[in-house]
């Protein structure tokens, strides 16, 4: 299963495209977490994000692979510092994200993605819901994200290096 156009690169972890997408993924997680207390805004943000991913050709089963990859990363990096209750909260959160991103973006009987042009009006994106005065600059946002990732992984044991193909092969993809 091909998830990314850069997946075929020899050393994917050194790929600038992979690194860029990883930062976008962590930023999207951070945005969704920051909107947990604002359910409608979070749902709109994730639905809009899901619609964009439809346009990229992302299929429903890809969300399962990414969710399982995130959990495998958290399990590996946090090890003993990842109690079952926190792990279950992450699983619930990722399922909520998945449901919101898929929502009505995949409404055709053949499960082919509904691209943005098929929709009458896309839902507002997160960036449209935050005023320019409260929105951090790209540099500030990047620094904040890097700090959060660093804090999340601080003190965790070093995860063994693994190629993306090997990592993804560990996960079964369900049709759910």
Secondary structure, DSSP 8 states (H G I E B T S, - for coil): ----TTTTSTTGGG-HHHHHHHHHHHHHHHHHHHTTT-HHHHHHHHHHHHHHHHHTT--HHHHHHHHHHHHHHHHHHHGGGS-HHHHHHHHHHHHHHHHHHHGGGG-STT-----GGGSSS----HHHHS-TTTS--HHHHHHHHHHHHHHHHTT--------HHHHHHTS-----
